[in-house]
Amino acid sequence: MISELDCVDGVWGSVDDDGIARLEIDRPKQMNALDGPASARVMALCTEWAARDDVRVVILSGRGGSFSTGADVAGMATSSASAGGFGVDASRAIIENGSNLVRAIRGLPMPVVAALDGPAVGIGASMAVAADLIYATSRSYFLLAFVNIGLMPDGGATSIFTAAVGRARANAMALLGEKLSAADAYDAGLINAYVDDPAGLGAVVDRVAKRLARSSSQALALTKKALDEHSLQGFETSLDREIAGQTELLQSPQFQAALAAFANR
C-alpha cells in the first residue's frame, strides 16, 4: 500500500509499506525548475523522513520527462524586475536556499536513490548527485550552465562533481558549460547505470530500492556516513565559497542583463 500525500507546491511525497519514500517534482511547464515554495516542500519532506524510523530508502525523481532544470530563473526575473534588482541580503538568501536544499538531501541518514529521466541542470544537477545511487535514461544529461548567465555553480556542485568525475571533466562542465550525457556520466563514474527505454527506469530503481529496504538500516546509515567522510570532506567548505561567490555574482551587470532577457521573453 502506498500512502501518497497531496501534491503541494509541485512536489509529491509518498511512503509505502516497505519503507520506500518517493519524492517527485511535478512542475512540467517549468521542466521541474524549483521556485521557493517547491524548494521548501522538498526540504520539509526530507526533514520529516530523516526523523522517521519507518523510512528505509528515499527515491528522488521528476515527472514529465525532466528531473529538474534547477532554479526557476523566469520566476527570479519577475521578482527582480518588481523589486528593482537583488540586494546583498536577497541574493544571499536565494543561494543559501539552494545550499540548504542539497544539505537536506545529503542529511538523510538512509540511502537516497535518484531516478533521472531528462535534464538535471544547475541546482537540479546538484540535487541529483547528492543522492547515493543514481540511475538514468539515455536521454538524461547533466549541465552546469551557470557561466552562460554570469554565475558560478552552487549547491555543492564544485565539490561533488569534482569528487565524482575528476578535475578535468568538472572544469569543462563548470568553466565551459559542457553538457555531460548519461553515457559519459556512466563512463566517468557519476551514475550507476542507464537504460535506453524511459519506461524501464522505474523497474530498475524499484529493484534497487527494495534491496536496500531489506538491508540493515543501521549498517547502511553508518556505511553511508563513512563513505561521505572520505569522498566529500570539502562539501561544507565548498558551500561557503559558493554562497559568497554567488551572492556577489547575483548583483553583477552580467547576471542582471541575463535576468532582463528572461523577463522580456
Number of C-alpha atoms within 10 A of each C-alpha: 7 13 11 13 11 11 14 14 18 20 24 21 21 19 21 14 11 16 21 20 26 22 20 21 29 25 20 16 8 18 22 29 29 27 20 15 13 20 21 18 21 25 19 14 19 22 15 11 20 19 11 10 10 17 22 28 27 29 22 22 24 27 19 14 18 26 33 32 23 24 22 17 18 19 18 19 20 17 15 18 15 9 10 9 18 19 15 11 9 15 19 18 14 19 23 21 17 27 23 18 23 27 20 19 26 20 15 20 21 26 23 25 25 25 25 32 28 25 26 28 24 24 28 27 25 30 27 27 25 24 21 19 20 22 25 31 23 18 19 24 23 27 22 32 20 20 16 15 15 18 22 21 24 27 30 29 27 23 23 22 22 17 17 18 19 14 14 9 16 23 16 14 22 23 16 14 16 16 18 22 18 27 19 15 21 18 13 14 12 23 24 13 19 24 18 13 12 17 11 13 19 15 10 16 19 15 11 15 23 15 11 21 21 12 11 10 19 12 11 18 15 13 14 17 15 11 12 14 12 9 13 16 14 15 19 15 11 19 25 15 14 23 25 15 17 21 23 15 18 25 18 14 11 15 18 20 13 15 23 16 12 15 17 9 6
